[in-house]
């Protein structure tokens, strides 16, 4: 039973370190952005491009019939 408790404590410590590291990274990015050391990308709505799609395929007849059609034989 001791082994299970030890791994549980180790896992808790590692999770805590991971959360603290993530918090430190977010804080670092926020501070460097506030001090102007990094500049985030800005959203510019004037650069939005719209794409129109034209149909390049020919329409073909569609059927919901799943039965195989009999093959036609030509008689010579």
Backbone torsions as a table, in degrees:
resi	resn	phi	psi	omega
1	UNK	NA	-30.5	178.9
2	UNK	-62.2	-37.1	-178.0
3	UNK	-63.8	-39.6	178.3
4	UNK	-64.7	-38.5	179.3
5	UNK	-70.3	-36.6	179.3
6	UNK	-65.7	-43.6	179.5
7	UNK	-67.0	-32.7	177.7
8	UNK	-66.0	-42.2	178.7
9	UNK	-66.7	-41.6	178.7
10	UNK	-62.8	-40.2	179.6
11	UNK	-65.8	-39.0	178.5
12	UNK	-64.5	-40.8	178.6
13	UNK	-64.2	-43.4	-179.9
14	UNK	-65.5	-38.9	178.0
15	UNK	-64.7	-42.0	177.7
16	UNK	-62.5	-41.7	177.6
17	UNK	-63.8	-39.0	-179.4
18	UNK	-66.0	-41.9	178.7
19	UNK	-65.9	-43.1	178.4
20	UNK	-63.9	-39.7	178.2
21	UNK	-63.7	-43.7	178.7
22	UNK	-62.0	-42.7	178.1
23	UNK	-62.6	-41.3	179.1
24	UNK	-64.2	-39.9	179.0
25	UNK	-65.7	-44.6	179.1
26	UNK	-63.4	-42.8	178.3
27	UNK	-63.5	-41.6	178.9
28	UNK	-62.3	-45.8	179.9
29	UNK	-64.5	-40.8	179.5
30	UNK	-63.5	-45.3	-178.7
31	UNK	-67.2	-42.5	179.3
32	UNK	-66.7	-31.0	175.7
33	UNK	-69.9	-41.4	179.6
34	UNK	-65.0	-37.7	-179.4
35	UNK	-83.5	-2.7	176.4
36	UNK	82.5	13.9	179.0
37	UNK	-75.1	-30.2	173.3
38	UNK	-127.4	149.0	179.8
39	UNK	-118.1	119.3	178.7
40	UNK	-71.1	156.2	176.7
41	UNK	-67.7	138.2	178.7
42	UNK	-101.0	146.7	177.9
43	UNK	-87.9	122.1	179.8
44	UNK	-116.5	105.0	-175.8
45	UNK	-65.3	-17.9	-179.4
46	UNK	-73.7	-12.9	-179.1
47	UNK	-96.1	5.3	180.0
48	UNK	-71.5	129.8	178.2
49	UNK	-108.5	139.8	175.5
50	UNK	-104.7	143.3	-177.5
51	UNK	-116.2	128.3	176.8
52	UNK	-109.8	139.9	-177.9
53	UNK	-109.1	129.6	176.3
54	UNK	-104.7	146.5	-178.6
55	UNK	-77.5	123.2	179.9
56	UNK	-109.7	4.2	-179.3
57	UNK	-105.5	153.3	176.8
58	UNK	-88.1	138.1	177.8
59	UNK	-67.2	142.7	178.2
60	UNK	-130.9	151.2	-178.6
61	UNK	-67.3	137.7	179.7
62	UNK	-116.0	146.5	-180.0
63	UNK	-135.4	141.3	177.5
64	UNK	-90.6	3.9	-179.2
65	UNK	-73.4	124.1	-178.9
66	UNK	-99.5	-4.6	178.6
67	UNK	-76.1	143.4	178.6
68	UNK	-72.4	134.2	178.5
69	UNK	-78.2	140.9	178.3
70	UNK	-67.6	143.0	-179.5
71	UNK	-77.0	143.0	179.8
72	UNK	-93.3	135.3	176.6
73	UNK	-109.4	139.0	177.1
74	UNK	-93.3	138.6	-177.9
75	UNK	-104.8	124.6	178.6
76	UNK	-106.7	NA	NA
